[in-house]
């Protein structure tokens, strides 16, 4: 009697546990493959896009050059937010009618707000899927353990109802039930490793984006002061 036969003979709890582990594994691997592609492009594109921005002669050219390199749109939202404030701050202050609180703030405060919002949106894209990987990594072993405990209980109950129990009869079902524990670990370990690796890469990209946002803020303020 193999594991598949044991699974087919199991009750609803055993089969539901196995399906849950399968769903967790599929979901985590889909996220891992997607984030692998995302982070590979992000680490390369952020450096190239920021370098292209600072080599441009003006804002319009800078946006075009950034868009050419920024395939995941991680740098361009920051540049767009800074340009919008730089070009509209003077017109907003010139109006004598009612201005919202966002327009009454100083240029530095407006820049801080819009750059923070743009940065949070970009980081949300980078962080997407991390919660799922952490959840799978922390819960999959316990789901597998639940399947093992329930499988052993189910096997012992079936043998007890048969009226006789021997070591040979017990070894097979118990060994097959332990496969659920191994399956839980097999699902959890890749998710934990991916979570740690991607977390480190996200932190590096986040530091680069925060530095670029700080430099953008200084550029706009200095340009406004020079004007």
N, C-alpha and C positions, 0 to 999 in steps of 0.2 A: 504493500500500500504506500504510494508516494504522496508527497505534499499536496499535489493537485487533487488527488482522490480524497485525502483527508479534508481539504478545504471544501470540496463539493459535499462531503458528508457532514460538515459542520453545520451548526445552527445559524440563525440570522445574525447573532452577535459576532461570531467568528468571521462570517463572510463580510459583514459591514466593516469590521476592523481592517480586514485585508483590502477592501475597496478604498477605505479612507487612506491607508498607507500608499496605495497606488496613486490616488488623486494628489496627495501631498508630494509624492515623488515627481509626477508629471508637471505639476505647477511649479515646483522649485527648479526643475531643469529648464523649463521654458523661460523663467525669469533669469536664470544664470546665463543661458545662451544669449538672451537679449541684452543683459547688462554687460556681458563680455564684449559684445560688439559696440555698445554705447560707450563704455569706458575706454576702449582702444581708440575710438574716434575722438572722444573728448580730450584725452591727454595730449593727443597730437594736434588737434584743431585749436585748442585754447592757446597754446604757445604760438602757433602760426598766425592766428587771427589777431592776437594782441600785438604781435610784432608788425603785422601789416597795418594795423591801426596807427601806430606811432610813426610809421614811415610815410603816411599819407600827408599831402600838403593842406588839405581842408577836410571839413566834416563830411561833405557829400562823398568825396573820394574815399574817405576812411570807411564809411558805411558800405560802400560798394566792395571795397577790398576785404572787409571783414566778412560780408555775406558770401564771398567766394570761397573762403576757408572754413567758415563756421557752419558745418553741415548739420549739427545738432542744435543750432540756435542757442548757444550758451553765452556767447560774448555780445552778439548783436543787440539783445534786449537792454543791456547796460549802456551801450553806446547810443541807442535810440533814446533812452530815458534821459541821458545827460544832454543830448542835443536838443530835445524838446524843451527842457528847462532853460537851456542857454539861449534859445531863440525866442522864447515866449515870456521870459521874466520881465523884460522891459515893457512889453505891450500890456501885460497884466497890471503893472504898477501905474501905467499911464491912464487907466480908466478911473473916472471919478465916481462911477456907480458902485453899487455893493459888490464887494469881492469876498469870495469864500475864505475861510481861515487858511486853507492851503496856499492861497495867493498872497495873503498878508504876511506870511513868514518870510524870513530873510532868504537870500539866494542859497546860502549854505544849508539852511534847514530844509528848503525844498529839494535840494540835491540829495541830502541825506535820506529824505523820505522816499523819493522815487527810486533811487539806487538801491535802497534796502528792499523795497517791494520787488524790483526786478531781480535782485539777487536771490530773494526767497523763492520766487517762481522758478528760477533756473536750478537752484539747489533741490527744489521739490522734484524736478525731473530726474536729477542724479540720484536722489534718495529713493525713488520709486522701486518697490520690490524688496527693500531691505527688511521691512517689517515681516513680510511673508517668509523670507529666508530665516530670520531669527525665530519666528514662530515654529516653523517646521523643524529647525535644529533643536529647539528646546522641548517640543512636545512629541515628536515622532518616536523616540525611545520609549516613552510611557505608553503611547498607543500600542506599540509592539508588545510591551510587557503585559498590557491588558489582554491582548489577543492570546498570549502564551498562557496566562493564568486561566482565562476562560476556556481555552482549548484543553488544558489539563483537567480542569473540573468537568468539562463535558465528557472527556474520555473516561475518567474515573466513574462518572455516573452511569455511563453506558455499560462499563464492565461490571459494576456493582449490580446492576439490574440483571445481568446475565448469570449471576450467581457464583462466579469464580474469577479470581484474579491471580495471574502469575507474572513473574518478571518478564518473560518473553512477550506476553500480551501487553504489558505496561510500557515496555521500552519503545516500541514503535510509535504509538500515539503521543507519548510525552516528548520524544525526540522531534517529531513533526511539529508539535505545538511550539517548541523552542525556536523553530524557524521564524516565528513571528517576531521574537526578540531580535534575531539577526536582521530581519527585514527592517525593523524600526531603526536599528543602528545604521543600516545601509542607506536609508533615506535621510537620516539626520546628519551624518558626517559630511557629505558633499555640501549640504546647505550651510553648515557651520563654517567650513573652510571658505566657501564663496562669500559668506557674510563678512568674514574678517578681511579677506583680500580686497573685496570691493569697498569696504569701509575705509581701508588705508588709501586706496586710489581716490575715492571721493574726497577725503580730507586734503589730499594734495591738490586736486583740481579746485576745491573750495578756497584754499589759500591763494591760488593764482587769481581766481575771480575776485576775491576780496581785495587783493592788492591792486588789480586793475580798476575796480570801483573807486578805491581811495585815490588813485592817480587821476581818474576822470574828474572826481570832485575838485581836486586841486587845480586841474587844468581849466575848468569852467570858471572857478572863483578867480584865478589869476587873470584869465582873459577878461572877465568882467571888470576887475580892478584896473587893468591896463586901459580899458576903454573909458 
